[in-house]
Amino acid sequence: MDVRERTAWLRAGVRGWGGVGAMATLCALAVVCALLLPLTQATGASGTGRAGSGLARGVQARADTCEDPQDQSLSPSGGDGEKTPTLDAIKGRKDRRLIVGVDQNSYRWGYLDPNSESGELEGFDIDLVHRIAKDLLGDPDAVQFRAIPTSRRIDAVKDGEVDMVVRTMTISCARLADVAFSAPYFRTGQQVLAPKNSTITGYDTSLAGKRICSADGSTAHDELAADHKNGRLPASADIATTVPSQLDCLVRLQLGQVDAVVTDGALAASQAAQDPTVELKGGLFTDEYYGVAMKRGADDLVRQVNRTLAAYIKDPDGWRTSYATWLHPTLDQGDEKSASATPPTAHYK
């Protein structure tokens, strides 16, 4: 029985997301898949992983003088006579599909539901990918999904493995030096996730002496490294544990190998929904925006994605419907809506 067959067999043995044991099995499976499977869903080609350089990017972001990186994208309109080499190349492929780097383990963002009969990726980010494909190629299913770990998102774009990455990727000054971004499509920030019975109360002195996990190449890791250096984070906090993908941190937390996870609040809320023994601690302590990452110089593709986003946000069956389907259950509390429930306003450079 090969790895893919074992994966299918294990999924068939799990019923629902509710049980802690079931979730532990799924999370452990996610780690195995991240290590052993190609970085591609069945529809894509395989790739090889390389570790990211989160600390270097974090230092660069702090040193960079750019402000409001979420407002640095190109306007949707390029004017009459605009050349479209990137779009033409995508449309001219023999296999006429958009190649997109995504996550397949982030609950409600980009994941494989073990109880879904379709066996297809689903979630908030996946809905957006289908809309982009529809606008660009006339077919929402003209997509080749490639599973990309957090640490390889930038390399996958720069190396041309994918046309774009739609994977809860924060727009930052540092990353703008490596990739181009669309206008923002989601607002969130960093937050702490820890066991319910933990003494941790948030991103504060309660983290003293605690082991904290973050994903390599993530803005969470950058923030931890910078704050550990500048004194905002207690000096005794241990931030040495980093993993290729942020879901791996939840596995470490469940196994007792770390005491807390720092990740995007939207992702942390989804993880808390998966495992009833953990919860969010304190509020968001940064202000961040997700964008679609593309290759620098692919201006025509950036403008096309921004046209899609502008229409998607205005469409009553677009952004808001996707939010209500996937994120409302984990982010909104009763009648109180999360700050993330409103799509961000686009401002172009």
QUIBELTA-V337585 format. One record per pair of residues at least 24 apart in sequence whose C-alpha atoms are under 6 Angstrom apart, sorted by the first residue. I is the first residue (numbers start at 1). J is the second residue. D is the distance in Angstrom with one decimal. If there is no record, write none. Layout:
i->{I | I}
j->{J | J}
d->{D | D}
This chain:
i->{11 | 20 | 27 | 39 | 39 | 40 | 40 | 41 | 41 | 43 | 44 | 44 | 51 | 52 | 52 | 53 | 54 | 54 | 54 | 55 | 57 | 58 | 60 | 61 | 61 | 69 | 69 | 70 | 70 | 71 | 71 | 72 | 72 | 73 | 73 | 73 | 73 | 74 | 75 | 76 | 76 | 76 | 84 | 97 | 97 | 98 | 98 | 99 | 99 | 99 | 99 | 100 | 100 | 100 | 100 | 100 | 101 | 101 | 101 | 101 | 102 | 102 | 102 | 102 | 103 | 103 | 107 | 108 | 124 | 124 | 149 | 149 | 150 | 150 | 151 | 151 | 151 | 157 | 158 | 164 | 164 | 165 | 165 | 166 | 168 | 169 | 170 | 170 | 171 | 171 | 171 | 179 | 179 | 179 | 180 | 180 | 180 | 180 | 181 | 181 | 181 | 182 | 182 | 182 | 182 | 183 | 184 | 184 | 184 | 185 | 185 | 186 | 186 | 186 | 187 | 187 | 187 | 188 | 189 | 189 | 189 | 189 | 189 | 189 | 190 | 190 | 190 | 190 | 190 | 190 | 191 | 191 | 191 | 191 | 191 | 192 | 192 | 192 | 192 | 193 | 193 | 193 | 193 | 193 | 194 | 194 | 194 | 195 | 195 | 196 | 196 | 196 | 201 | 201 | 202 | 202 | 207 | 208 | 208 | 208 | 209 | 209 | 210 | 210 | 210 | 211 | 211 | 211 | 212 | 212 | 212 | 212 | 212 | 213 | 213 | 213 | 213 | 214 | 214 | 215 | 215 | 215 | 215 | 215 | 216 | 216 | 216 | 220 | 269 | 270}
j->{114 | 275 | 251 | 147 | 148 | 146 | 147 | 145 | 146 | 144 | 144 | 146 | 151 | 151 | 217 | 217 | 216 | 217 | 222 | 222 | 174 | 222 | 174 | 173 | 174 | 172 | 173 | 171 | 184 | 347 | 348 | 348 | 349 | 182 | 183 | 348 | 349 | 348 | 348 | 303 | 306 | 307 | 300 | 142 | 143 | 143 | 144 | 143 | 144 | 162 | 163 | 145 | 162 | 163 | 164 | 165 | 146 | 147 | 148 | 165 | 147 | 148 | 166 | 167 | 147 | 167 | 270 | 326 | 322 | 326 | 244 | 245 | 244 | 245 | 216 | 217 | 244 | 295 | 295 | 293 | 294 | 292 | 293 | 292 | 290 | 290 | 289 | 290 | 289 | 290 | 291 | 294 | 295 | 296 | 293 | 294 | 295 | 296 | 291 | 292 | 293 | 291 | 292 | 302 | 306 | 346 | 289 | 290 | 291 | 290 | 291 | 289 | 290 | 343 | 288 | 289 | 340 | 288 | 264 | 265 | 284 | 286 | 287 | 288 | 263 | 264 | 265 | 284 | 285 | 286 | 262 | 263 | 264 | 265 | 284 | 261 | 262 | 280 | 281 | 260 | 261 | 279 | 280 | 281 | 260 | 278 | 279 | 277 | 278 | 277 | 278 | 279 | 281 | 282 | 281 | 282 | 237 | 234 | 236 | 237 | 236 | 237 | 237 | 238 | 259 | 238 | 258 | 259 | 238 | 239 | 258 | 260 | 261 | 241 | 242 | 249 | 261 | 242 | 262 | 242 | 243 | 244 | 245 | 246 | 242 | 243 | 244 | 263 | 330 | 330}
d->{5.5 | 5.8 | 5.8 | 5.0 | 5.8 | 4.1 | 4.9 | 6.0 | 5.4 | 5.8 | 5.6 | 5.9 | 5.8 | 4.6 | 5.1 | 5.7 | 5.6 | 3.7 | 5.9 | 5.6 | 5.7 | 4.3 | 5.6 | 5.4 | 4.4 | 5.5 | 5.5 | 5.8 | 5.9 | 5.0 | 5.3 | 5.8 | 4.9 | 5.6 | 5.5 | 5.3 | 5.9 | 5.6 | 5.4 | 4.4 | 5.1 | 4.9 | 5.3 | 4.6 | 5.0 | 4.7 | 6.0 | 6.0 | 4.8 | 5.1 | 5.3 | 5.2 | 5.4 | 5.8 | 5.2 | 5.6 | 4.8 | 5.8 | 5.6 | 4.4 | 5.2 | 5.8 | 5.5 | 5.0 | 5.4 | 5.8 | 5.8 | 5.3 | 5.9 | 6.0 | 5.8 | 5.2 | 5.9 | 4.8 | 5.3 | 4.8 | 5.3 | 5.7 | 6.0 | 5.4 | 4.6 | 5.9 | 5.1 | 5.2 | 5.7 | 5.1 | 5.3 | 4.4 | 5.9 | 5.8 | 5.8 | 5.8 | 5.2 | 5.0 | 5.7 | 5.1 | 5.6 | 4.8 | 5.8 | 5.5 | 4.6 | 5.4 | 5.2 | 5.8 | 5.9 | 5.8 | 5.7 | 5.5 | 4.7 | 5.9 | 5.9 | 5.5 | 5.1 | 6.0 | 5.8 | 4.5 | 5.4 | 5.3 | 5.4 | 5.6 | 5.3 | 4.7 | 4.7 | 5.0 | 5.4 | 4.4 | 5.3 | 5.3 | 5.7 | 5.4 | 5.7 | 5.8 | 5.9 | 4.9 | 4.9 | 5.8 | 4.7 | 5.9 | 5.3 | 5.7 | 5.0 | 5.7 | 4.7 | 5.8 | 4.6 | 5.4 | 5.8 | 5.8 | 4.1 | 5.9 | 5.0 | 5.6 | 5.3 | 5.9 | 4.5 | 4.1 | 6.0 | 5.2 | 5.3 | 4.9 | 4.8 | 4.7 | 5.1 | 6.0 | 5.8 | 4.7 | 4.9 | 5.1 | 5.9 | 5.0 | 5.9 | 4.9 | 5.5 | 5.0 | 5.7 | 5.7 | 4.8 | 5.1 | 5.6 | 5.2 | 4.8 | 5.7 | 5.5 | 4.8 | 5.4 | 5.6 | 5.6 | 5.5 | 5.7 | 5.9}
